[in-house]
Amino acid sequence: MTGAQTTLSHYEEDLSALTSAEQDAYEAVEIEGYGVREYARKTGRKPGTVGNLLSRARRKIGGGERAGA
């Protein structure tokens, strides 16, 4: 199987510690499968901004950094 697969653990994560922007970015990229640049275009943000939001969100929920993000 290729590509990212959504797992049950994605839905069990507590996202309450995230800001609304961090949560939106995390859900879009990690759960819904958007690319960082794609989500940036959709929301009018710069890709670096989205990357920063994802980095903070991953740290807060214990997901660490993901390669290539």
Residue frames as qw, qx, qy, qz and C-alpha x, y, z in Angstrom:
[[0.000, 0.891, 0.455, 0.000, 0.00, 0.00, 0.00],
 [0.440, 0.192, 0.001, 0.877, 1.34, 3.44, -0.86],
 [0.151, -0.623, -0.161, -0.751, 0.54, 6.90, 0.43],
 [0.116, -0.218, 0.611, -0.753, -0.50, 8.10, 3.86],
 [0.449, -0.380, -0.778, -0.219, -3.09, 6.08, 5.65],
 [0.379, -0.523, 0.202, -0.737, -5.38, 7.59, 8.26],
 [0.448, -0.073, -0.863, 0.223, -5.34, 5.50, 11.40],
 [0.486, -0.705, -0.506, -0.105, -7.59, 5.40, 14.41],
 [0.562, -0.386, -0.259, 0.684, -4.82, 7.03, 16.46],
 [0.152, 0.266, 0.199, 0.931, -5.28, 10.24, 14.42],
 [0.398, -0.582, -0.387, -0.595, -8.79, 10.52, 15.81],
 [0.711, -0.535, -0.422, 0.173, -7.81, 9.67, 19.37],
 [0.480, 0.110, -0.208, 0.845, -5.28, 12.49, 19.72],
 [0.186, -0.808, -0.436, 0.348, -6.22, 15.30, 22.10],
 [0.416, 0.448, 0.221, 0.760, -6.01, 18.47, 20.06],
 [0.266, -0.889, -0.371, -0.035, -7.40, 20.74, 22.79],
 [0.539, -0.592, 0.048, 0.598, -3.93, 22.17, 23.59],
 [0.444, 0.179, 0.439, 0.760, -3.63, 23.56, 20.06],
 [0.181, 0.416, 0.054, -0.890, -4.60, 27.02, 18.87],
 [0.695, 0.517, 0.373, -0.332, -7.36, 27.03, 16.27],
 [0.457, 0.754, -0.397, -0.257, -4.82, 27.72, 13.49],
 [0.093, -0.448, 0.889, -0.013, -2.57, 24.86, 14.67],
 [0.564, 0.154, 0.761, -0.282, -5.54, 22.51, 14.91],
 [0.660, 0.649, 0.102, -0.365, -6.86, 23.44, 11.46],
 [0.331, 0.698, -0.610, -0.175, -3.43, 22.96, 9.87],
 [0.263, -0.298, 0.908, -0.134, -2.81, 19.68, 11.71],
 [0.652, 0.305, 0.613, -0.325, -6.20, 18.24, 10.76],
 [0.609, 0.709, -0.101, -0.340, -5.87, 19.32, 7.13],
 [0.319, 0.656, -0.679, -0.082, -2.37, 17.94, 6.61],
 [0.123, -0.304, 0.920, -0.214, -2.19, 14.96, 8.98],
 [0.478, 0.227, 0.766, -0.365, -5.78, 13.70, 8.83],
 [0.614, 0.648, 0.245, -0.378, -7.31, 14.98, 5.60],
 [0.789, 0.094, 0.434, 0.424, -4.16, 14.50, 3.54],
 [0.310, 0.950, 0.013, 0.022, -3.57, 18.01, 2.22],
 [0.718, 0.193, -0.123, 0.657, -0.02, 18.91, 1.28],
 [0.345, -0.548, -0.239, 0.724, 1.57, 21.82, 3.12],
 [0.086, -0.124, 0.332, 0.931, 1.70, 24.00, 0.00],
 [0.192, -0.427, -0.739, -0.485, -1.81, 22.99, -1.02],
 [0.354, -0.695, -0.579, 0.237, -3.18, 23.94, 2.40],
 [0.292, -0.409, -0.033, 0.864, -1.19, 27.18, 2.35],
 [0.027, -0.126, -0.512, -0.850, -2.77, 28.16, -0.98],
 [0.293, -0.554, -0.745, -0.230, -6.24, 27.21, 0.27],
 [0.410, -0.733, -0.438, 0.320, -5.90, 29.39, 3.38],
 [0.221, 0.923, 0.010, 0.316, -3.88, 32.26, 1.92],
 [0.581, -0.750, 0.278, 0.150, -0.91, 31.54, 4.19],
 [0.324, 0.706, -0.626, -0.074, 2.72, 31.11, 3.23],
 [0.878, 0.033, -0.478, -0.007, 4.00, 27.51, 3.22],
 [0.374, 0.282, -0.615, 0.634, 6.53, 28.42, 5.93],
 [0.417, -0.297, 0.300, -0.805, 3.72, 29.63, 8.17],
 [0.899, -0.090, -0.187, -0.385, 1.83, 26.37, 7.72],
 [0.735, 0.210, -0.574, 0.293, 5.03, 24.44, 8.41],
 [0.056, 0.326, -0.551, 0.766, 5.54, 26.38, 11.63],
 [0.675, -0.231, 0.118, -0.691, 1.95, 25.73, 12.71],
 [0.922, 0.033, -0.360, -0.138, 2.42, 22.02, 12.06],
 [0.513, 0.303, -0.622, 0.509, 5.72, 21.91, 13.95],
 [0.227, -0.306, 0.471, -0.795, 4.18, 23.54, 17.00],
 [0.818, -0.122, -0.043, -0.560, 1.10, 21.31, 16.82],
 [0.850, 0.139, -0.505, 0.058, 3.19, 18.14, 16.56],
 [0.276, 0.308, -0.639, 0.649, 5.33, 19.16, 19.53],
 [0.438, -0.267, 0.316, -0.798, 2.28, 19.95, 21.64],
 [0.897, -0.055, 0.003, -0.438, 0.59, 16.61, 20.97],
 [0.634, -0.454, 0.624, 0.052, 3.79, 14.61, 21.17],
 [0.866, 0.455, 0.208, -0.018, 4.03, 13.75, 17.49],
 [0.579, -0.397, 0.372, 0.607, 7.48, 15.21, 17.03],
 [0.230, 0.628, -0.348, -0.657, 8.72, 16.35, 13.63],
 [0.840, 0.323, 0.437, -0.007, 7.95, 14.61, 10.39],
 [0.451, -0.244, 0.510, 0.691, 10.56, 14.35, 7.67],
 [0.227, 0.304, 0.630, 0.678, 9.91, 16.46, 4.61],
 [0.075, -0.827, -0.557, 0.014, 7.47, 18.82, 6.25]]
